[in-house]
C-alpha cells in the first residue's frame, strides 16, 4: 500500500472495485487504512462508490448512507465523490445538496476537530515540512485569516493540507494543471496567478489575491510560504507574516 501511495498523485478508494477483490467485511478496514496511509504521505484521497446510492431513485438518503459519508470525513478524506447518483439518478441536485449538508455538519462537530488534531501526522525532517507545520502553528497563534502557499508542482499545498490548519489554504500557482490538481485537496483554494520573482511581489500578490477572493480584508494577517529561488519546485524555505493593506 505504501508503495502504491508513494507512486501516485492521488488515491481513490473505490469501494465497488475493492468489493470485487475483497470480502465485504474487509472494505471498511481497507478504507481506513488507505486514508491513513494517504494522510501520512500528504497525498489527497477520494472516497467513492455508492455514497448516497439510494438517491438514484429516491429524494432522500438512508441514514446509513448519511453515516457513511460522514465517516469518510471523520477518517480524514480530502474528497467524497458521487457517481450514478449524479450521472443517471433522478435527483442529482438534491444529492449534491444533501452531501454538502452532511459534510458541513461534520466539519462543525467538536469530535471532528479532536480527531483531526489527534491524527495529524508528524512532519518529516526536511525544510518544506518544517515550514508547513510552522505555518499552521503561526496562523493559529496570531489569528491569521489564511495560509498562502506559492507552489509550482502542488507539493507545498499538499504539505499544508496534511497539517489540517484551522484557516483556509490559498494555493497560488502559475501552472493551470497544478491549480486543477489542488481543487481536490483538503482545505485548498487554488488560484492560477503569476509567480513572484522577489519578496515584494511575494507579499503583494498574496495580499491582493486574499483580498480579491474575500479570504481577508484590510488589517487582516496572512501566513505566506514560498521558496527561494522563486519558482523552484519543492524548494519551500520561507515563512512570512503579512498584513492586508487598504489599497
NUVOLUM-203955 format. One line per field, with one value per residue: x, y, z of N, C-alpha, C in turn. Coordinates in nm, 4 decimals, m for minus. Layout:
npx = X_...
npy = Y_...
npz = Z_...
capx = X_...
capy = Y_...
capz = Z_...
cpx = X_...
cpy = Y_...
cpz = Z_...
end
This chain:
npx = 0.0822_0.1874_0.3834_0.2286_0.0880_0.3032_0.3864_0.1788_m0.0238_m0.2677_m0.5111_m0.7853_m1.0411_m1.2145_m1.4838_m1.6485_m1.4818_m1.2952_m1.4657_m1.5069_m1.2636_m1.2157_m1.3460_m1.6652_m1.6620_m1.4053_m1.3750_m1.4460_m1.2337_m1.0092_m1.0608_m1.0175_m0.7461_m0.6256_m0.6893_m0.5519_m0.2856_m0.2556_m0.2924_m0.0656_0.1317_0.0791_m0.0819_m0.3603_m0.6843_m0.9643_m1.2917_m1.5176_m1.8039_m2.1226_m2.2010_m2.4326_m2.6313_m2.9037_m3.0317_m3.0368_m3.2868_m3.4532_m3.5641_m3.4347_m3.1644_m3.0738_m3.0343_m2.8109_m2.6501_m2.5990_m2.4451_m2.2286_m2.1098_m2.0373_m1.8551_m1.6352_m1.5355_m1.4749_m1.2697_m1.0717_m1.0670_m0.9970_m1.1809_m1.5131_m1.7022_m1.9616_m2.1377_m2.3267_m2.5438_m2.5437_m2.4948_m2.6836_m2.9026_m3.2309_m3.2431_m3.0230_m2.9405_m3.0508_m2.9088_m2.6420_m2.6793_m2.7618_m2.5316_m2.3470_m2.4582_m2.4234_m2.1417_m2.0718_m2.1962_m2.0574_m1.8045_m1.8508_m1.8566_m1.7392_m1.6063_m1.4966_m1.2907_m1.1301_m1.0519_m0.9200_m0.6983_m0.5781_m0.5011_m0.3103_m0.0340_0.3168_0.5570_0.7938_1.1560_1.2552_1.3047_1.0720_0.8538_0.8870_0.8453_0.5769_0.4453_0.5088_0.3781_0.1072_0.0944_0.1743_m0.0277_m0.2505_m0.1740_m0.1496_m0.3933_m0.4386_m0.5943_m0.5649_m0.3551_m0.1087_0.0195_0.2873_0.3195_0.4560_0.4517_0.2555_0.3193_0.3816_0.1344_0.0027_0.1456_0.0770_m0.1977_m0.1939_m0.1340_m0.3740_m0.4783_m0.6485_m0.7475_m0.8324_m0.6468_m0.4630_m0.3676_m0.1352_m0.0455_0.1473_0.0817_m0.1668_m0.2383_m0.1533_m0.3197_m0.5664_m0.5277_m0.5044_m0.7604_m0.8907_m0.7826_m0.7760_m0.9137_m0.7882_m0.7815_m0.7372_m0.5518_m0.4920_m0.2259_0.0228_0.3720_0.5754_0.8678_1.0335_1.0712_0.8973_0.7004_0.6063_0.4698_0.2916_0.1344_0.0172_m0.1365_m0.3040_m0.4485_m0.5723_m0.7396_m0.8974_m1.0240_m1.1770_m1.0924_m0.9597_m0.9435_m0.8740_m0.6161_m0.6138_m0.4227_m0.1889_m0.0320_0.2448_0.4019_0.6886_0.9417_1.2910_1.5405_1.2853_1.0060_1.1113_1.0406_0.9415_1.1067_1.0444_1.1201_1.0777_0.8985_0.6592_0.4990_0.2307_0.0371_m0.2816_m0.3311_m0.5020_m0.5288
npy = m0.1203_0.1292_0.1658_0.1951_0.4313_0.6069_0.6254_0.7489_1.0256_1.0992_0.9232_0.7038_0.5691_0.3323_0.1786_m0.0097_m0.1459_m0.2458_m0.4146_m0.6151_m0.7439_m0.8093_m0.9487_m0.8306_m0.7519_m0.6660_m0.4280_m0.1745_m0.1634_m0.1565_0.0857_0.2714_0.2189_0.2916_0.5654_0.6574_0.5984_0.7697_1.0180_1.0281_1.0361_1.2709_1.2799_1.3489_1.2015_1.0317_0.9266_0.6985_0.5594_0.4417_0.6205_0.7727_0.5980_0.5204_0.7474_0.7548_0.6873_0.7894_1.0760_1.1296_1.0294_0.7117_0.6696_0.5271_0.5691_0.8435_0.8357_0.6924_0.8728_1.0738_0.9325_0.8970_1.1555_1.2064_1.0206_1.1416_1.1930_1.3680_1.4277_1.3426_1.1419_1.1414_0.9159_0.7268_0.8500_1.1217_1.1057_0.9443_0.9469_1.0286_1.2495_1.4506_1.7159_1.7399_1.5367_1.6280_1.8534_1.7388_1.5888_1.7962_1.9250_1.7271_1.7104_1.9710_1.9773_1.7785_1.8978_2.0952_1.9756_1.9105_1.6725_1.6058_1.7940_1.7187_1.4617_1.5259_1.6725_1.4804_1.2880_1.4019_1.3793_1.3436_1.5885_1.5375_1.5184_1.7673_2.0802_2.1899_2.0496_2.1282_2.4050_2.4076_2.2927_2.4834_2.7046_2.6437_2.6486_2.9129_3.0577_2.9874_3.0931_3.3745_3.4367_3.4426_3.4955_3.3259_3.0689_3.1149_2.9656_2.9540_2.7615_2.5422_2.2762_2.1740_2.0385_2.1824_2.2858_2.0441_1.9551_2.1559_2.1063_1.8560_1.9233_2.0162_2.2895_2.5460_2.7444_2.8642_2.7459_2.9076_2.8292_2.9381_2.9378_2.9265_2.7455_2.5979_2.3296_2.2422_2.3947_2.2783_2.0199_2.0803_2.1446_1.9259_1.8886_1.8838_2.1635_2.3521_2.6372_2.6827_2.9097_3.0367_3.2157_3.4717_3.4049_3.4929_3.6994_3.8236_3.9355_4.1494_4.1264_3.8754_3.9184_4.1164_3.9971_3.7867_3.9178_4.0681_3.8698_3.7306_3.9281_3.9869_3.7400_3.7307_3.6250_3.7642_4.0887_4.4478_4.5066_4.2483_3.9502_3.7365_3.4200_3.3447_3.1180_3.0253_2.9558_3.0049_2.9834_3.1743_3.0145_2.7616_2.4243_2.2435_2.3755_2.5030_2.7253_2.9504_3.1485_3.3914_3.6586_3.8638_4.1647_4.2671_4.5453_4.8671_4.9461
npz = 0.0000_0.0852_m0.1099_m0.3401_m0.2784_m0.2610_m0.5269_m0.6506_m0.7686_m0.6606_m0.4627_m0.5048_m0.3173_m0.4225_m0.3485_m0.4736_m0.6573_m0.4744_m0.3374_m0.5224_m0.5268_m0.2636_0.0477_0.1689_0.4374_0.4754_0.3420_0.4778_0.6620_0.4964_0.3702_0.5793_0.6312_0.3886_0.3716_0.5988_0.5259_0.3078_0.4321_0.5966_0.4027_0.2788_0.0528_m0.1541_m0.1009_m0.2230_m0.1491_m0.2806_m0.4582_m0.4302_m0.2295_m0.1700_m0.2634_m0.2741_m0.3522_m0.6222_m0.7084_m0.5145_m0.3245_m0.0869_0.1299_0.2848_0.6407_0.7032_0.4791_0.5022_0.7332_0.6331_0.4502_0.6329_0.7938_0.6228_0.6161_0.8858_0.9036_0.7573_0.4815_0.1757_m0.0203_m0.1278_m0.3531_m0.5928_m0.8113_m0.9914_m0.8743_m0.9448_m1.2142_m1.3572_m1.1972_m1.0581_m0.8971_m0.9017_m0.8236_m0.5672_m0.4433_m0.4454_m0.2853_m0.0394_0.0243_0.0562_0.2798_0.4767_0.4886_0.5709_0.8205_0.9642_0.9744_1.1549_1.3934_1.7196_1.7786_1.5323_1.5090_1.7236_1.6431_1.4079_1.5035_1.6683_1.4870_1.3287_1.1185_1.1979_1.0969_0.8303_0.8378_0.7027_0.5269_0.3802_0.5047_0.7706_0.7496_0.6659_0.8867_1.0790_0.9702_1.0082_1.2902_1.3472_1.2160_1.3707_1.6199_1.5797_1.4779_1.2007_0.8798_0.6653_0.5228_0.2893_0.0101_m0.2164_m0.4971_m0.7322_m0.8278_m0.6660_m0.4376_m0.2050_m0.1230_m0.0770_0.1445_0.3266_0.3489_0.4682_0.7267_0.8188_0.8874_1.0844_0.9319_0.5974_0.3070_0.0674_m0.2466_m0.4530_m0.7858_m1.0890_m1.2796_m1.4627_m1.4630_m1.2140_m1.0487_m1.1047_m1.0034_m0.7328_m0.6632_m0.5595_m0.3148_0.0410_0.2027_0.0386_m0.1624_m0.4815_m0.6864_m0.9966_m1.0978_m1.1611_m1.0965_m0.8143_m0.8188_m0.6464_m0.3025_m0.2433_m0.4427_m0.3712_m0.1278_m0.2139_m0.4225_m0.2795_m0.0767_m0.2382_m0.3809_m0.1674_m0.0691_m0.2960_m0.3401_m0.1197_0.1259_0.3159_0.4692_0.4860_0.7183_0.8163_0.8905_0.7169_0.6632_0.4844_0.2661_0.0789_m0.1703_m0.2122_m0.4530_m0.6227_m0.7783_m0.7977_m0.7926_m0.5001_m0.3205_m0.0816_0.1679_0.3164_0.5478_0.5976_0.7621_0.6801_0.6364_0.5247_0.3214_0.2834_0.0223
capx = 0.0000_0.2736_0.4495_0.1278_0.0652_0.4237_0.3971_0.0538_m0.0537_m0.3824_m0.5660_m0.9301_m1.0920_m1.3326_m1.5307_m1.7023_m1.3705_m1.2422_m1.5607_m1.4881_m1.1386_m1.2048_m1.4727_m1.7284_m1.6248_m1.2717_m1.3731_m1.4338_m1.0994_m0.9182_m1.0851_m0.9479_m0.6014_m0.5826_m0.6960_m0.4424_m0.1600_m0.2519_m0.2726_0.0741_0.2159_0.0415_m0.1437_m0.5067_m0.7549_m1.1066_m1.3741_m1.6205_m1.8884_m2.2437_m2.2057_m2.5749_m2.6819_m3.0499_m3.0836_m3.0556_m3.4311_m3.5284_m3.5215_m3.3632_m3.0779_m3.0933_m2.9495_m2.6831_m2.5707_m2.5514_m2.3369_m2.1151_m2.0446_m1.9761_m1.7400_m1.5219_m1.4794_m1.4104_m1.1462_m0.9691_m1.0668_m0.9944_m1.2988_m1.6053_m1.7442_m2.0836_m2.1244_m2.4589_m2.6402_m2.5487_m2.4799_m2.8075_m3.0077_m3.3459_m3.2347_m2.8810_m2.9205_m3.0802_m2.7998_m2.5282_m2.7165_m2.7586_m2.3921_m2.2875_m2.5083_m2.3581_m2.0015_m2.0642_m2.2353_m1.9459_m1.6940_m1.8871_m1.8617_m1.6196_m1.5357_m1.4182_m1.1676_m1.0457_m0.9940_m0.8256_m0.5749_m0.5155_m0.4486_m0.2189_0.0962_0.4368_0.6276_0.9210_1.2702_1.3058_1.2640_0.9326_0.7619_0.9019_0.7800_0.4325_0.3997_0.5206_0.2750_m0.0178_0.1040_0.1778_m0.1607_m0.3370_m0.1287_m0.1746_m0.5280_m0.4337_m0.7141_m0.5360_m0.2172_m0.0912_0.1334_0.3304_0.3514_0.4637_0.4095_0.1460_0.3671_0.3738_m0.0054_m0.0275_0.2023_m0.0059_m0.3243_m0.1685_m0.1350_m0.5123_m0.4855_m0.7828_m0.7844_m0.8191_m0.5165_m0.4644_m0.2580_m0.1075_0.0398_0.1481_0.0526_m0.3091_m0.2528_m0.1404_m0.4415_m0.6732_m0.4988_m0.5263_m0.9033_m0.9355_m0.7049_m0.8478_m0.8941_m0.7088_m0.8485_m0.6315_m0.5630_m0.3975_m0.1763_0.1653_0.4621_0.6547_1.0101_1.1080_0.9944_0.7890_0.5942_0.5525_0.3708_0.1905_0.0414_m0.0568_m0.2383_m0.4006_m0.5360_m0.6530_m0.8431_m0.9871_m1.1022_m1.2563_m1.0443_m0.9048_m0.9713_m0.7721_m0.5740_m0.6035_m0.2900_m0.1730_0.0952_0.2852_0.5190_0.7417_1.0778_1.3946_1.4999_1.1439_0.9684_1.1771_0.9522_0.9903_1.2129_0.9845_1.2143_1.0497_0.7692_0.6484_0.3700_0.2000_m0.0934_m0.3503_m0.3450_m0.6296_m0.5304
capy = 0.0000_0.2474_0.1822_0.2478_0.5713_0.6835_0.6434_0.8062_1.1673_1.0951_0.7887_0.6920_0.4499_0.2905_0.0638_m0.1118_m0.2278_m0.3194_m0.5199_m0.7255_m0.8123_m0.8410_m0.9736_m0.7043_m0.7107_m0.6061_m0.2986_m0.0605_m0.1617_m0.1103_0.2286_0.3455_0.2016_0.3701_0.7070_0.6837_0.5986_0.8929_1.1307_1.0298_1.0699_1.4004_1.2618_1.3592_1.0738_1.0452_0.8089_0.6952_0.4434_0.4154_0.7050_0.8008_0.5193_0.5143_0.8700_0.7346_0.6811_0.8462_1.2142_1.1404_0.9134_0.6366_0.7216_0.4562_0.6373_0.9689_0.7984_0.6509_0.9956_1.1389_0.8535_0.9270_1.2850_1.1852_0.9445_1.2302_1.2001_1.5013_1.4478_1.2316_1.1502_1.0777_0.8551_0.7074_0.9421_1.2467_1.0781_0.8921_0.9465_1.1175_1.3655_1.4887_1.8388_1.7090_1.4531_1.7162_1.9380_1.6565_1.5581_1.9199_1.9468_1.6300_1.7488_2.0926_1.9455_1.7071_1.9901_2.1803_1.8904_1.9149_1.5449_1.6134_1.8689_1.6379_1.3545_1.5888_1.7061_1.3583_1.2078_1.4809_1.3117_1.4212_1.6328_1.4741_1.6011_1.8476_2.2205_2.2149_2.0004_2.2135_2.5323_2.3847_2.2745_2.6129_2.7939_2.6138_2.6947_3.0593_3.1056_2.9719_3.1818_3.5169_3.4544_3.4761_3.4601_3.2198_3.0322_3.1335_2.8895_2.9583_2.6233_2.5127_2.1379_2.1395_1.9663_2.2695_2.2892_1.9129_1.9536_2.2437_2.0373_1.7471_1.9814_2.0470_2.4135_2.5927_2.8503_2.8184_2.7466_2.9616_2.7725_3.0235_2.8639_2.9746_2.6320_2.5649_2.1878_2.2325_2.4510_2.1782_1.9125_2.1275_2.1582_1.8084_1.8788_1.9332_2.2989_2.4357_2.7173_2.7092_3.0316_3.0433_3.3530_3.4818_3.3696_3.6033_3.6973_3.8836_3.9355_4.2473_4.0642_3.7636_3.9733_4.1908_3.9059_3.7112_4.0032_4.1049_3.7554_3.7038_4.0314_3.9702_3.6173_3.7535_3.5491_3.8583_4.2293_4.5397_4.4849_4.1057_3.8923_3.6151_3.3493_3.3148_3.0317_3.0241_2.9025_3.0810_3.0739_3.1734_2.9337_2.6309_2.3260_2.1710_2.4492_2.5864_2.7510_3.0833_3.1771_3.5359_3.7112_3.9891_4.2224_4.3198_4.6902_4.9255_4.9695
capz = 0.0000_0.0922_m0.2398_m0.4329_m0.2419_m0.2930_m0.6718_m0.7015_m0.7481_m0.5705_m0.4451_m0.4925_m0.2502_m0.4989_m0.2701_m0.5631_m0.7054_m0.3597_m0.3054_m0.6165_m0.4951_m0.1202_0.1161_0.2083_0.5733_0.4738_0.2726_0.5698_0.7210_0.3918_0.3504_0.6842_0.6120_0.2727_0.4091_0.6923_0.4504_0.2279_0.5246_0.6392_0.2872_0.2244_m0.0787_m0.1485_m0.1116_m0.2538_m0.1191_m0.3846_m0.4879_m0.3512_m0.1106_m0.1464_m0.3762_m0.2799_m0.4125_m0.7663_m0.7342_m0.4030_m0.2983_0.0404_0.1536_0.4084_0.7489_0.6932_0.3768_0.5609_0.8239_0.5505_0.4034_0.7484_0.8375_0.5346_0.6556_1.0160_0.8816_0.7025_0.3353_0.1158_m0.1046_m0.1500_m0.4926_m0.6397_m0.9447_m1.0522_m0.8133_m1.0215_m1.3576_m1.4163_m1.0964_m1.0753_m0.8079_m0.8924_m0.7464_m0.4274_m0.3923_m0.4176_m0.1716_0.0817_0.0559_0.1067_0.4158_0.5657_0.5050_0.6524_0.9582_1.0267_0.9989_1.2682_1.5120_1.8039_1.7644_1.4086_1.5364_1.8113_1.5617_1.3151_1.5746_1.7198_1.3760_1.2457_1.1064_1.2297_0.9758_0.8010_0.8777_0.5917_0.5358_0.3420_0.6071_0.8887_0.7201_0.6619_1.0247_1.1458_0.9164_1.0786_1.4280_1.3477_1.1782_1.4876_1.7271_1.5512_1.4254_1.0579_0.8045_0.5686_0.4903_0.1453_m0.0424_m0.3558_m0.5308_m0.8759_m0.8523_m0.5759_m0.3191_m0.0873_m0.0798_m0.0203_0.2799_0.4096_0.3737_0.5621_0.8608_0.8556_0.9659_1.1186_0.8378_0.4582_0.2406_m0.0683_m0.3249_m0.5686_m0.8788_m1.2275_m1.3669_m1.4573_m1.4291_m1.0687_m0.9894_m1.1172_m0.9068_m0.5960_m0.6368_m0.4846_m0.1913_0.1589_0.2529_m0.0517_m0.2650_m0.5794_m0.7669_m1.1082_m1.0986_m1.1946_m0.9876_m0.7597_m0.8542_m0.5363_m0.1778_m0.2507_m0.5222_m0.2943_m0.0346_m0.2882_m0.4901_m0.1776_m0.0142_m0.3432_m0.4078_m0.0477_m0.0623_m0.4109_m0.3217_0.0015_0.2408_0.4132_0.4435_0.5379_0.8564_0.8482_0.8700_0.6379_0.6755_0.3469_0.2492_m0.0578_m0.1792_m0.2828_m0.5611_m0.6561_m0.8937_m0.7959_m0.7288_m0.3832_m0.2509_0.0231_0.2776_0.3709_0.6089_0.6152_0.8068_0.6108_0.6662_0.4072_0.3270_0.2429_m0.1224
cpx = 0.0862_0.3445_0.3530_0.1048_0.1831_0.4331_0.2764_0.0467_m0.1670_m0.4308_m0.7180_m0.9636_m1.2237_m1.3868_m1.5906_m1.5944_m1.3081_m1.3333_m1.5524_m1.3681_m1.1330_m1.3422_m1.5332_m1.6886_m1.4870_m1.2714_m1.3660_m1.2952_m0.9982_m0.9362_m1.0093_m0.7964_m0.5499_m0.5838_m0.5807_m0.3090_m0.1462_m0.2297_m0.1267_0.1673_0.1851_m0.0165_m0.2960_m0.5727_m0.9046_m1.1767_m1.4941_m1.6964_m2.0003_m2.2489_m2.3509_m2.6574_m2.8341_m3.1100_m3.0814_m3.2051_m3.5166_m3.4767_m3.4452_m3.2787_m3.1240_m3.0010_m2.8141_m2.5930_m2.5166_m2.4348_m2.2115_m2.0377_m1.9710_m1.8508_m1.6172_m1.4552_m1.4117_m1.2769_m1.0352_m0.9629_m1.0635_m1.1227_m1.3850_m1.6679_m1.8749_m2.0578_m2.2635_m2.5606_m2.6560_m2.5414_m2.6119_m2.9248_m3.1180_m3.3313_m3.0898_m2.8571_m2.9447_m2.9683_m2.6787_m2.5570_m2.7099_m2.6146_m2.3225_m2.3310_m2.4412_m2.2145_m1.9886_m2.0986_m2.1231_m1.8346_m1.7275_m1.8801_m1.7297_m1.5386_m1.4487_m1.2856_m1.0738_m0.9780_m0.8912_m0.6923_m0.5021_m0.4481_m0.3529_m0.0830_0.2104_0.5047_0.7565_1.0346_1.3305_1.2469_1.1188_0.8309_0.7669_0.8310_0.6281_0.3747_0.4032_0.4121_0.1414_m0.0159_0.1020_0.0397_m0.2578_m0.3018_m0.1672_m0.3151_m0.5306_m0.5605_m0.6911_m0.3873_m0.2058_0.0358_0.1611_0.3766_0.3505_0.4078_0.2871_0.1920_0.3582_0.2314_m0.0477_0.0253_0.1184_m0.1376_m0.3070_m0.1710_m0.2755_m0.5203_m0.6301_m0.8321_m0.7700_m0.6754_m0.5363_m0.3433_m0.2374_m0.0090_0.0340_0.1133_m0.0935_m0.3303_m0.2442_m0.2654_m0.5557_m0.6522_m0.5363_m0.6739_m0.9581_m0.8728_m0.7781_m0.8116_m0.8232_m0.7996_m0.7430_m0.6587_m0.4529_m0.3534_m0.0295_0.2497_0.5356_0.8005_1.0972_1.0161_0.8771_0.6710_0.5279_0.4422_0.2575_0.0876_m0.0449_m0.1679_m0.3455_m0.4998_m0.6268_m0.7672_m0.9456_m1.0793_m1.1827_m1.2206_m0.9920_m0.9395_m0.8623_m0.7438_m0.5611_m0.4633_m0.2979_m0.0392_0.1314_0.4060_0.5591_0.8814_1.1684_1.5032_1.3508_1.1185_1.0323_1.0874_1.0187_1.0940_1.1599_1.0794_1.1915_0.9103_0.7652_0.5081_0.3484_0.0599_m0.1529_m0.3699_m0.4816_m0.6419_m0.5278
cpy = 0.1260_0.2731_0.2395_0.3962_0.6577_0.7154_0.7145_0.9565_1.1823_0.9507_0.7972_0.5604_0.4142_0.1629_m0.0460_m0.2046_m0.3081_m0.4364_m0.6387_m0.8099_m0.8651_m0.8756_m0.8417_m0.6568_m0.6459_m0.4640_m0.1798_m0.0488_m0.1102_0.0386_0.3113_0.3350_0.2888_0.5192_0.7426_0.6911_0.7256_1.0153_1.1409_1.0716_1.2074_1.3915_1.2728_1.2234_1.1002_0.9156_0.8111_0.5633_0.4259_0.4975_0.7355_0.7259_0.5180_0.6381_0.8653_0.7386_0.7400_0.9858_1.2333_1.0151_0.8333_0.6951_0.6520_0.5224_0.7699_0.9424_0.7586_0.7722_1.0630_1.0651_0.8817_1.0580_1.2747_1.1125_1.0296_1.2379_1.3450_1.5303_1.3229_1.2521_1.0774_1.0151_0.8415_0.8080_1.0706_1.2237_1.0350_0.8955_1.0468_1.2480_1.4139_1.6129_1.8143_1.6265_1.5372_1.8025_1.8612_1.6258_1.6805_1.9462_1.8522_1.6722_1.8707_2.0641_1.8729_1.8046_2.0957_2.1049_1.8960_1.7859_1.5447_1.6840_1.7900_1.5260_1.4101_1.6163_1.5809_1.2783_1.2849_1.4116_1.4032_1.4653_1.5550_1.5721_1.6707_1.9879_2.2435_2.1677_2.0870_2.3469_2.5164_2.3674_2.4061_2.7091_2.7704_2.6701_2.8471_3.1159_3.0967_3.0731_3.3268_3.5420_3.4960_3.4281_3.3466_3.1896_3.0397_3.0613_2.9278_2.8177_2.6030_2.3743_2.0981_2.0764_2.0518_2.2754_2.1550_1.9034_2.0403_2.1760_1.9223_1.7974_2.0120_2.1742_2.4550_2.7016_2.7977_2.8271_2.8028_2.9061_2.8535_2.9526_2.9249_2.8649_2.5911_2.4184_2.1675_2.2846_2.3505_2.0625_1.9555_2.1419_2.0413_1.7987_1.9468_2.0787_2.3950_2.5066_2.7537_2.8360_3.0301_3.1884_3.3541_3.4490_3.4939_3.5873_3.7607_3.8910_4.0331_4.1921_3.9504_3.8114_4.0407_4.1018_3.8326_3.7952_4.0437_3.9924_3.7268_3.8038_4.0131_3.8495_3.6183_3.6589_3.6409_4.0002_4.3166_4.5167_4.3397_4.0536_3.7641_3.5518_3.2993_3.2223_3.0313_2.9653_2.9952_2.9828_3.0604_3.0890_2.7973_2.5290_2.2580_2.2428_2.5366_2.6017_2.8856_3.0859_3.3258_3.5708_3.8453_4.0348_4.2827_4.4694_4.7368_4.9387_4.8366
cpz = 0.0000_m0.0408_m0.3435_m0.4058_m0.2834_m0.4421_m0.7324_m0.6785_m0.6475_m0.5628_m0.4381_m0.4231_m0.3187_m0.4357_m0.3564_m0.6143_m0.5920_m0.3242_m0.3991_m0.5766_m0.3521_m0.0634_0.1643_0.3469_0.5797_0.4182_0.3694_0.6325_0.6199_0.3656_0.4536_0.6684_0.4982_0.3058_0.5014_0.6191_0.3672_0.3159_0.5646_0.5261_0.2300_0.0846_m0.0653_m0.1702_m0.1262_m0.2152_m0.2132_m0.3827_m0.3848_m0.2229_m0.0714_m0.2517_m0.3862_m0.3455_m0.5653_m0.7989_m0.6224_m0.3699_m0.1682_0.0614_0.2735_0.5148_0.7481_0.5899_0.4288_0.6553_0.7471_0.4996_0.5184_0.7941_0.7526_0.5741_0.7919_0.9993_0.8210_0.5517_0.2880_0.0397_m0.1040_m0.2876_m0.5173_m0.7762_m1.0065_m0.9990_m0.8948_m1.1721_m1.4221_m1.3186_m1.1252_m0.9967_m0.7927_m0.8072_m0.5982_m0.3649_m0.3565_m0.2950_m0.0402_0.1219_0.1146_0.2505_0.5152_0.5939_0.5950_0.7982_1.0314_1.0635_1.1037_1.4010_1.5889_1.7923_1.6390_1.4344_1.6265_1.7327_1.4637_1.3834_1.6228_1.6092_1.2859_1.2382_1.1487_1.1004_0.9561_0.8303_0.7561_0.6004_0.4934_0.4456_0.7327_0.8688_0.7224_0.8019_1.1006_1.0990_0.9858_1.2195_1.4369_1.3148_1.2953_1.5955_1.7022_1.4977_1.2797_0.9878_0.7061_0.5680_0.3386_0.1015_m0.1862_m0.3920_m0.6816_m0.9065_m0.7714_m0.4467_m0.1930_m0.0338_m0.0212_0.1228_0.3742_0.4448_0.4721_0.7061_0.9108_0.9417_0.9904_1.0244_0.6950_0.4079_0.1001_m0.1422_m0.4516_m0.6607_m1.0182_m1.3278_m1.3525_m1.4209_m1.2782_m1.0001_m0.9947_m1.0201_m0.7654_m0.5615_m0.5557_m0.3459_m0.0757_0.1898_0.1603_m0.1515_m0.3686_m0.6596_m0.8722_m1.1232_m1.1374_m1.0725_m0.9395_m0.8006_m0.7474_m0.4145_m0.1820_m0.3308_m0.4460_m0.2000_m0.1104_m0.3554_m0.3880_m0.1154_m0.1148_m0.3689_m0.2883_m0.0346_m0.1738_m0.3947_m0.1919_0.1154_0.3507_0.3708_0.5015_0.6862_0.8966_0.8173_0.7879_0.6718_0.5360_0.3488_0.1021_m0.0539_m0.2571_m0.3245_m0.5941_m0.7809_m0.8997_m0.7252_m0.6088_m0.3005_m0.1377_0.1415_0.3447_0.4315_0.6398_0.6637_0.7378_0.6489_0.5398_0.4242_0.2805_0.0919_m0.1978
end
